[in-house]
Amino acid sequence: MRCVLQRWLILAAPIFFACQTAERAPVNRNAGAKPADSLAASAPGLEIWFTLTRPARSAAGASCVERGLEIRRAERRIPVPLLYTGEPPAILNDSTMRAALWINCHRQKHYLVDLRTGRPVPEPEHRRRP
């Protein structure tokens, strides 16, 4: 009987220790949760909101979240197409804002966005201000 018990312990010990040392990944209950819309900029009668999200990773491996923009005036919501950013836009006047396009966690180029239509157009290099 003692021999059977020793064999069982010899066979069970590696399994027991393997289970004790196995790392368990922490459960992230918010992994699939979408960040809430958040106010990015405002002016009288106008709000610019961060809305859509996309996860991104830089060439160095750092991760970030790039956000889409939406223009809100009273009850009207105007999405800005194809422009994800990692920084708040600047409202230039009553019809235009400047927003930076981000790709892989890095600012690429600036766009001028029509606040009435949401249409972004590349900002000419000679107009850019720091």
Protein Blocks (a to p, Z undefined) as FASTA:
>chain_A
ZZmmmmmmmmmmmmmmmmmmpccddddfklmpccddddfbdcehiacddfbdcddddfko
pacddddddddehjbccddehiacfbdcddfblmbccddddeehiafbdcdddfknopac
dddfklpcZZ
